Amino acid sequence: MFANLQCSVMILIGETGSGKSTQLVQYLADSGLAANGSIVCTQPRKIAAITLARRVDEESNGCYADNFVSSCSTFSGSRGFSSEIIFGTDSYLLHHCMNDTGLDGVSYIIVDEAHERSLNTDLLLALIKKELLDRVDLRLIIMSATADANRLAEYFYGCQTFHVKGRNFPVEIKYIPDVSVDASFNTVPNSLNDACATASYVNDVVRVVSVIHKNEEEGAILAFLTSQLEVEWACENFSDASAVVLPMHGKLSHVEQSRVFNSYPGKRKVIFCTNMAETSLTIKEVKYVVDPGLAKESRFVPSSGLNVLKVNWISQSSANQRAGRAGRTGAGKCYRLYSESHFRMMEVHQEPEIRKVHLGTAVLRILALGVRDAQNFEFVDAPNPEAINMALKNLEQLGAVKCKCNLFELTDTGRYLVKLGIEPRLGKIMLDCFDSGLRKEGVILAAVMANSSSIFCRVGTNEEKHKADLQKVRLCHQDGDLFTLLAVYKKWEDGNGNRNMWCWQNSINAKTMRKCQETISELENCLKHELNIIVPSYWCWNPEVPSMHDKLLKRIILSSLTGNLAMFLGHEKFGYQVISTDQAVNLHPSCSLLNYGSKPEWVVFTEILSIPNQYLIKVISGLGHNLLRRFCGKYGQNQHRIISHLKEECRDDRITVEINFKNNEVVLFATRQDIEKVFCIVNGALECEAKMLRNECLERRLFPGRPGSSPLALFGSGAEIKHLELGKRYLTVEVLHQNAHDINDKELIFLVGSLIPGVANFHKSAGNFRMASDETKWGKLTFLKPEDAEEAVLKLNGIEFHGSSLKVVPVCSSDNRGLPFPAVRARLSWPCNPSRGRAFGTRLLRPREAPIIGPSVSACEEALIREISSFMPNKSFPGQNFRVEVFPPEENNSMMRATITFDGSLHREAARALDHLEGSFLPCCQPWQMIRCKHVFHSTLSCPLHVYNVISQEVNSLLESFRSQKDSIKFGTRLNFWPPHPKHHH
């Protein structure tokens, strides 16, 4: 082992409990291998570095001089290596190297927990690899319990790998795929407050912890969750007097995080934590681990600029690390809330962070190391080249880098950003605020932006969430979320009373506010030592008093977030369009602007969070009013039918088609992948409607009163004769189908239009009028030419349509009487239940009677047909003279209603039939079900204007004579003129 430790690079795979993190550094110091140099051991997290430094210092107490072991924070990179053993974060060591300090004075570098492959770890390994070529006395040891040793060994020229067995105690693995069906976990009542208020796996974790606490022997419980909000929700909802419940996540201060290491005699420690407790932390007394197998991660998508934040399955190595926490000080158990087969399907190792995040910070640090071509940097695992290009573009917009001969180098601003060590956009905001005299505001704005996701609390039941939303309204600033965050911190800082109480009263996360305060302290320390900038204690900006500082802050924010500019699309459903990517996005529901009902034309945003689908709009404009009316249909039926079809076709309930009659346009709303499909379907429907509108004609017999066949004429718009049929060829066909009632009319018409040109009109048979022999009749189609009608009979017959074959037969001109305009219509009604003489006041109401079941709709139709047929000239074929449609009673309405439409040439026959029905009852009804008729007569007179001027007095006299007739006929007149063929309508 002694000889191996003298190799330039060594990979040490040490099982959990092997002591690699605490013992190896002491062995190197004791053996003299480090000579006079320092031993630097890096950790991914600050809490781990501090804890390990304290542990090693305790074990070596009295053996070495004071300050032999130390720990360093992120912003102390300018100081040298003054201790023999130094624990720090990988970010600390990387920051140290970028300040031109180098690694002088360091003999051994130990990169611990390399399996996490954090962004800083990968950059640090690349830097050290380069440094090893210049320093033969420098040694590198890469350590982990579960790292991909082969990949790391390949990167370091095939270096040696050593495995060290651990002294971990046995850990029993229990797989629980479904907590709800496992009998052993149903013994504890589910007392969670509104179990549906959070994800199901969070409830499962809390339930399993409850069972362990009640049934298992003593020992601390460590339960993993995916976020700060889940951890805090679990802490609030797990309550037991014999337990101490503690949170553990990255937003806690060091003091709050350290509470998990304390002992609580007589009580069991129950720790709810994020994945930060997976590695390097030995929490005494932990014997039970609950692992849901999930972790929340943010993934940057270069092609869209989206930060996709969602919960994903962990890797096998992470699952083993979690299980290992239960066997550090004694035998333990790990409860995995998934199946063993699911564990085997997990990825063996987790994906390197450098392939998942925005590379702005990474590229800035690479350039700071003197590498001018970031694309050719020697990464352990190279990221997507598109991600590097986007990062360079963003840095160039910030003024942090400049391009010379296709190579990039840092500007003065870029060098300042490197020294600050924070996300470049936040650093640029700070620097610009300093130039504008807003030093304190700049530091605080950067800190609250870094912690913005958890400042406001919105958890618990729906009622609690609503209450939190109401409390947030008082704190919102009209200029948006960043101004709101600044205002919240100012009020928290200015509070003279109990800050925790103020946070609770305003649904603010007190722990996050303390984390912001800690971040501000670190930034101020960094500014003092790195840039010689002192941050004052006073504020210049006041959220309650508008001033020039508001404009300055807006200008600063815009200059740092230039690529995040979006324009309002004019409709709240469509939201905003990102200028740089043309993406359509919406304001987040928590946005402060929504509380003011504000929709600014332009907004600047900090990030785009992923949503299930990105919705886009497409506008079809230049449409005529009549076309839009036809497309919409009566009561919007056609529009609703098309929307339902689109939702079913695309499997998306948010798809919408809106009609704007004012602008004569149709607006489509669909996802990026569906928008073209939706456009094609809607545009096809519009083209079909436009074609039918152009071809629409009325079929008229020129001499309806003469015996024999009468010539047919098709009249188009403006009474233009489209076709005159003097022979006996047919223009109309009748369509029959086994399920005529259920056919979608538009689908059938679209089918016919796609096969045969020249559809002039269609007439659908009345739905409820059909006799038994008419059940298969759908209706009639009229074509512009006899050839088109003949082609329809040839092509449409036998076509499969909605589960049955179509049958199409010609309608001869002698039989095609139709119902020529103007028609005679009447509305009929009769009661369903007898009057019971109910009244209010002193009279008693009779008990509610059971509803009377009357005759069916079809029975009423047949009875009406029989009653009316006796008054018609053709009694054998009543369908040629009139039509009947009976409607069932509506809800809360006790009247049956019917509509009768008569041939316009049968005015007298219709009048006699209606007189007969008035006051009578149908044979299938009761005597008290008397019919009431309401006549609806429409007559039309069309003539040239010069003719009307001659006959107008006679027409008026005739109308006046109607007033003296029976039943005091009520009527109205309407005069319309259409050039070049003026017409007068009554």
Secondary structure in CASP SS format (residue, H / E / C, confidence):
PFRMAT SS
TARGET T0000
AUTHOR 0000-0000-0000
METHOD secondary structure of the structure
MODEL  1
M C 1.00
F C 1.00
A C 1.00
N H 1.00
L H 1.00
Q H 1.00
C C 1.00
S C 1.00
V E 1.00
M E 1.00
I E 1.00
L E 1.00
I E 1.00
G E 1.00
E C 1.00
T C 1.00
G C 1.00
S C 1.00
G C 1.00
K H 1.00
S H 1.00
T H 1.00
Q H 1.00
L H 1.00
V H 1.00
Q H 1.00
Y H 1.00
L H 1.00
A H 1.00
D H 1.00
S H 1.00
G C 1.00
L C 1.00
A C 1.00
A C 1.00
N C 1.00
G C 1.00
S E 1.00
I E 1.00
V E 1.00
C E 1.00
T E 1.00
Q E 1.00
P C 1.00
R C 1.00
K H 1.00
I H 1.00
A H 1.00
A H 1.00
I H 1.00
T H 1.00
L H 1.00
A H 1.00
R H 1.00
R H 1.00
V H 1.00
D H 1.00
E H 1.00
E H 1.00
S C 1.00
N C 1.00
G C 1.00
C C 1.00
Y C 1.00
A C 1.00
D C 1.00
N C 1.00
F C 1.00
V E 1.00
S E 1.00
S E 1.00
C E 1.00
S C 1.00
T C 1.00
F C 1.00
S C 1.00
G C 1.00
S C 1.00
R C 1.00
G C 1.00
F C 1.00
S C 1.00
S C 1.00
E C 1.00
I E 1.00
I E 1.00
F E 1.00
G E 1.00
T E 1.00
D H 1.00
S H 1.00
Y H 1.00
L H 1.00
L H 1.00
H H 1.00
H H 1.00
C H 1.00
M H 1.00
N C 1.00
D C 1.00
T C 1.00
G C 1.00
L C 1.00
D C 1.00
G C 1.00
V E 1.00
S E 1.00
Y E 1.00
I E 1.00
I E 1.00
V E 1.00
D C 1.00
E C 1.00
A H 1.00
H H 1.00
E H 1.00
R C 1.00
S C 1.00
L H 1.00
N H 1.00
T H 1.00
D H 1.00
L H 1.00
L H 1.00
L H 1.00
A H 1.00
L H 1.00
I H 1.00
K H 1.00
K H 1.00
E H 1.00
L H 1.00
L H 1.00
D H 1.00
R C 1.00
V C 1.00
D C 1.00
L C 1.00
R E 1.00
L E 1.00
I E 1.00
I E 1.00
M E 1.00
S E 1.00
A C 1.00
T C 1.00
A C 1.00
D C 1.00
A H 1.00
N H 1.00
R H 1.00
L H 1.00
A H 1.00
E H 1.00
Y H 1.00
F C 1.00
Y C 1.00
G C 1.00
C C 1.00
Q E 1.00
T E 1.00
F E 1.00
H E 1.00
V E 1.00
K C 1.00
G C 1.00
R C 1.00
N C 1.00
F C 1.00
P C 1.00
V E 1.00
E E 1.00
I E 1.00
K E 1.00
Y E 1.00
I C 1.00
P C 1.00
D C 1.00
V H 1.00
S H 1.00
V H 1.00
D C 1.00
A H 1.00
S H 1.00
F H 1.00
N C 1.00
T C 1.00
V C 1.00
P C 1.00
N C 1.00
S C 1.00
L C 1.00
N C 1.00
D C 1.00
A H 1.00
C H 1.00
A H 1.00
T C 1.00
A C 1.00
S H 1.00
Y H 1.00
V H 1.00
N H 1.00
D H 1.00
V H 1.00
V H 1.00
R H 1.00
V H 1.00
V H 1.00
S H 1.00
V H 1.00
I H 1.00
H H 1.00
K H 1.00
N H 1.00
E C 1.00
E C 1.00
E C 1.00
G C 1.00
A E 1.00
I E 1.00
L E 1.00
A E 1.00
F E 1.00
L C 1.00
T C 1.00
S C 1.00
Q H 1.00
L H 1.00
E H 1.00
V H 1.00
E H 1.00
W H 1.00
A H 1.00
C H 1.00
E H 1.00
N H 1.00
F C 1.00
S C 1.00
D C 1.00
A C 1.00
S C 1.00
A E 1.00
V E 1.00
V E 1.00
L E 1.00
P E 1.00
M E 1.00
H C 1.00
G C 1.00
K C 1.00
L C 1.00
S C 1.00
H H 1.00
V H 1.00
E H 1.00
Q H 1.00
S H 1.00
R H 1.00
V H 1.00
F H 1.00
N C 1.00
S C 1.00
Y C 1.00
P C 1.00
G C 1.00
K C 1.00
R E 1.00
K E 1.00
V E 1.00
I E 1.00
F E 1.00
C E 1.00
T C 1.00
N H 1.00
M H 1.00
A H 1.00
E C 1.00
T C 1.00
S C 1.00
L C 1.00
T C 1.00
I C 1.00
K C 1.00
E C 1.00
V E 1.00
K E 1.00
Y E 1.00
V E 1.00
V E 1.00
D E 1.00
P C 1.00
G C 1.00
L E 1.00
A E 1.00
K E 1.00
E E 1.00
S E 1.00
R E 1.00
F E 1.00
V E 1.00
P C 1.00
S C 1.00
S C 1.00
G C 1.00
L E 1.00
N E 1.00
V E 1.00
L E 1.00
K E 1.00
V E 1.00
N E 1.00
W E 1.00
I C 1.00
S C 1.00
Q H 1.00
S H 1.00
S H 1.00
A H 1.00
N H 1.00
Q H 1.00
R H 1.00
A H 1.00
G H 1.00
R H 1.00
A H 1.00
G H 1.00
R C 1.00
T C 1.00
G C 1.00
A C 1.00
G E 1.00
K E 1.00
C E 1.00
Y E 1.00
R E 1.00
L C 1.00
Y C 1.00
S C 1.00
E H 1.00
S H 1.00
H H 1.00
F H 1.00
R H 1.00
M H 1.00
M C 1.00
E C 1.00
V C 1.00
H C 1.00
Q C 1.00
E C 1.00
P C 1.00
E H 1.00
I H 1.00
R H 1.00
K C 1.00
V C 1.00
H C 1.00
L C 1.00
G H 1.00
T H 1.00
A H 1.00
V H 1.00
L H 1.00
R H 1.00
I H 1.00
L H 1.00
A H 1.00
L C 1.00
G C 1.00
V C 1.00
R C 1.00
D C 1.00
A H 1.00
Q H 1.00
N H 1.00
F C 1.00
E C 1.00
F C 1.00
V C 1.00
D C 1.00
A C 1.00
P C 1.00
N C 1.00
P H 1.00
E H 1.00
A H 1.00
I H 1.00
N H 1.00
M H 1.00
A H 1.00
L H 1.00
K H 1.00
N H 1.00
L H 1.00
E H 1.00
Q H 1.00
L H 1.00
G C 1.00
A C 1.00
V E 1.00
K E 1.00
C E 1.00
K E 1.00
C C 1.00
N C 1.00
L E 1.00
F E 1.00
E E 1.00
L E 1.00
T C 1.00
D H 1.00
T H 1.00
G H 1.00
R H 1.00
Y H 1.00
L H 1.00
V H 1.00
K H 1.00
L H 1.00
G C 1.00
I C 1.00
E C 1.00
P H 1.00
R H 1.00
L H 1.00
G H 1.00
K H 1.00
I H 1.00
M H 1.00
L H 1.00
D H 1.00
C H 1.00
F H 1.00
D H 1.00
S C 1.00
G C 1.00
L C 1.00
R H 1.00
K H 1.00
E H 1.00
G H 1.00
V H 1.00
I H 1.00
L H 1.00
A H 1.00
A H 1.00
V H 1.00
M H 1.00
A H 1.00
N C 1.00
S H 1.00
S H 1.00
S H 1.00
I C 1.00
F E 1.00
C C 1.00
R C 1.00
V C 1.00
G C 1.00
T C 1.00
N H 1.00
E H 1.00
E H 1.00
K H 1.00
H H 1.00
K H 1.00
A H 1.00
D H 1.00
L H 1.00
Q H 1.00
K H 1.00
V H 1.00
R C 1.00
L C 1.00
C C 1.00
H C 1.00
Q C 1.00
D C 1.00
G C 1.00
D H 1.00
L H 1.00
F H 1.00
T H 1.00
L H 1.00
L H 1.00
A H 1.00
V H 1.00
Y H 1.00
K H 1.00
K H 1.00
W H 1.00
E H 1.00
D H 1.00
G C 1.00
N C 1.00
G C 1.00
N C 1.00
R H 1.00
N H 1.00
M H 1.00
W H 1.00
C H 1.00
W H 1.00
Q H 1.00
N C 1.00
S C 1.00
I E 1.00
N C 1.00
A H 1.00
K H 1.00
T H 1.00
M H 1.00
R H 1.00
K H 1.00
C H 1.00
Q H 1.00
E H 1.00
T H 1.00
I H 1.00
S H 1.00
E H 1.00
L H 1.00
E H 1.00
N H 1.00
C H 1.00
L H 1.00
K H 1.00
H H 1.00
E H 1.00
L C 1.00
N C 1.00
I C 1.00
I C 1.00
V C 1.00
P C 1.00
S C 1.00
Y C 1.00
W C 1.00
C C 1.00
W C 1.00
N C 1.00
P C 1.00
E C 1.00
V C 1.00
P C 1.00
S C 1.00
M H 1.00
H H 1.00
D H 1.00
K H 1.00
L H 1.00
L H 1.00
K H 1.00
R H 1.00
I H 1.00
I H 1.00
L H 1.00
S H 1.00
S H 1.00
L C 1.00
T H 1.00
G H 1.00
N H 1.00
L E 1.00
A E 1.00
M E 1.00
F E 1.00
L C 1.00
G C 1.00
H C 1.00
E C 1.00
K C 1.00
F C 1.00
G C 1.00
Y E 1.00
Q E 1.00
V E 1.00
I C 1.00
S C 1.00
T C 1.00
D C 1.00
Q C 1.00
A E 1.00
V E 1.00
N C 1.00
L C 1.00
H C 1.00
P C 1.00
S C 1.00
C C 1.00
S H 1.00
L H 1.00
L H 1.00
N H 1.00
Y C 1.00
G C 1.00
S C 1.00
K C 1.00
P C 1.00
E C 1.00
W E 1.00
V E 1.00
V E 1.00
F C 1.00
T C 1.00
E C 1.00
I C 1.00
L E 1.00
S C 1.00
I C 1.00
P C 1.00
N C 1.00
Q C 1.00
Y E 1.00
L E 1.00
I E 1.00
K E 1.00
V E 1.00
I E 1.00
S C 1.00
G C 1.00
L C 1.00
G C 1.00
H H 1.00
N H 1.00
L H 1.00
L H 1.00
R H 1.00
R H 1.00
F H 1.00
C H 1.00
G C 1.00
K H 1.00
Y H 1.00
G H 1.00
Q H 1.00
N H 1.00
Q H 1.00
H H 1.00
R H 1.00
I H 1.00
I H 1.00
S H 1.00
H H 1.00
L H 1.00
K H 1.00
E H 1.00
E H 1.00
C H 1.00
R C 1.00
D C 1.00
D C 1.00
R C 1.00
I C 1.00
T E 1.00
V E 1.00
E E 1.00
I E 1.00
N E 1.00
F C 1.00
K C 1.00
N C 1.00
N C 1.00
E E 1.00
V E 1.00
V E 1.00
L E 1.00
F E 1.00
A E 1.00
T E 1.00
R C 1.00
Q C 1.00
D C 1.00
I H 1.00
E H 1.00
K H 1.00
V H 1.00
F H 1.00
C H 1.00
I H 1.00
V H 1.00
N H 1.00
G H 1.00
A H 1.00
L H 1.00
E H 1.00
C H 1.00
E H 1.00
A H 1.00
K H 1.00
M H 1.00
L H 1.00
R H 1.00
N H 1.00
E C 1.00
C C 1.00
L E 1.00
E E 1.00
R E 1.00
R E 1.00
L C 1.00
F C 1.00
P C 1.00
G C 1.00
R C 1.00
P C 1.00
G C 1.00
S C 1.00
S C 1.00
P C 1.00
L E 1.00
A E 1.00
L E 1.00
F E 1.00
G C 1.00
S H 1.00
G H 1.00
A H 1.00
E C 1.00
I E 1.00
K E 1.00
H E 1.00
L E 1.00
E E 1.00
L C 1.00
G C 1.00
K C 1.00
R C 1.00
Y C 1.00
L C 1.00
T E 1.00
V E 1.00
E E 1.00
V E 1.00
L E 1.00
H C 1.00
Q C 1.00
N C 1.00
A H 1.00
H H 1.00
D H 1.00
I C 1.00
N C 1.00
D H 1.00
K H 1.00
E H 1.00
L H 1.00
I H 1.00
F H 1.00
L H 1.00
V H 1.00
G H 1.00
S H 1.00
L H 1.00
I C 1.00
P C 1.00
G C 1.00
V E 1.00
A E 1.00
N E 1.00
F E 1.00
H E 1.00
K E 1.00
S C 1.00
A C 1.00
G C 1.00
N C 1.00
F C 1.00
R C 1.00
M C 1.00
A H 1.00
S H 1.00
D H 1.00
E C 1.00
T C 1.00
K E 1.00
W E 1.00
G E 1.00
K E 1.00
L E 1.00
T E 1.00
F E 1.00
L C 1.00
K C 1.00
P H 1.00
E H 1.00
D H 1.00
A H 1.00
E H 1.00
E H 1.00
A H 1.00
V H 1.00
L H 1.00
K H 1.00
L H 1.00
N C 1.00
G C 1.00
I C 1.00
E E 1.00
F E 1.00
H C 1.00
G C 1.00
S E 1.00
S E 1.00
L C 1.00
K E 1.00
V E 1.00
V E 1.00
P E 1.00
V E 1.00
C C 1.00
S C 1.00
S C 1.00
D C 1.00
N C 1.00
R C 1.00
G C 1.00
L C 1.00
P C 1.00
F C 1.00
P C 1.00
A C 1.00
V E 1.00
R E 1.00
A E 1.00
R E 1.00
L E 1.00
S E 1.00
W E 1.00
P E 1.00
C C 1.00
N C 1.00
P C 1.00
S C 1.00
R C 1.00
G C 1.00
R C 1.00
A C 1.00
F C 1.00
G C 1.00
T C 1.00
R C 1.00
L C 1.00
L C 1.00
R C 1.00
P C 1.00
R C 1.00
E C 1.00
A C 1.00
P C 1.00
I C 1.00
I C 1.00
G C 1.00
P C 1.00
S C 1.00
V H 1.00
S H 1.00
A H 1.00
C H 1.00
E H 1.00
E H 1.00
A H 1.00
L H 1.00
I H 1.00
R H 1.00
E H 1.00
I H 1.00
S H 1.00
S C 1.00
F C 1.00
M C 1.00
P C 1.00
N C 1.00
K C 1.00
S C 1.00
F C 1.00
P H 1.00
G H 1.00
Q H 1.00
N C 1.00
F E 1.00
R E 1.00
V E 1.00
E E 1.00
V E 1.00
F E 1.00
P C 1.00
P C 1.00
E C 1.00
E C 1.00
N C 1.00
N C 1.00
S C 1.00
M E 1.00
M E 1.00
R E 1.00
A E 1.00
T E 1.00
I E 1.00
T E 1.00
F E 1.00
D C 1.00
G C 1.00
S C 1.00
L C 1.00
H H 1.00
R H 1.00
E H 1.00
A H 1.00
A H 1.00
R H 1.00
A H 1.00
L H 1.00
D H 1.00
H H 1.00
L H 1.00
E C 1.00
G C 1.00
S C 1.00
F C 1.00
L C 1.00
P C 1.00
C C 1.00
C C 1.00
Q C 1.00
P C 1.00
W C 1.00
Q C 1.00
M C 1.00
I C 1.00
R E 1.00
C E 1.00
K E 1.00
H E 1.00
V E 1.00
F E 1.00
H C 1.00
S C 1.00
T C 1.00
L C 1.00
S C 1.00
C C 1.00
P C 1.00
L H 1.00
H H 1.00
V H 1.00
Y H 1.00
N H 1.00
V H 1.00
I H 1.00
S H 1.00
Q H 1.00
E H 1.00
V H 1.00
N H 1.00
S H 1.00
L H 1.00
L H 1.00
E H 1.00
S H 1.00
F H 1.00
R H 1.00
S C 1.00
Q C 1.00
K C 1.00
D C 1.00
S C 1.00
I C 1.00
K C 1.00
F C 1.00
G C 1.00
T C 1.00
R C 1.00
L C 1.00
N C 1.00
F C 1.00
W C 1.00
P C 1.00
P C 1.00
H C 1.00
P C 1.00
K C 1.00
H C 1.00
H C 1.00
H C 1.00
END
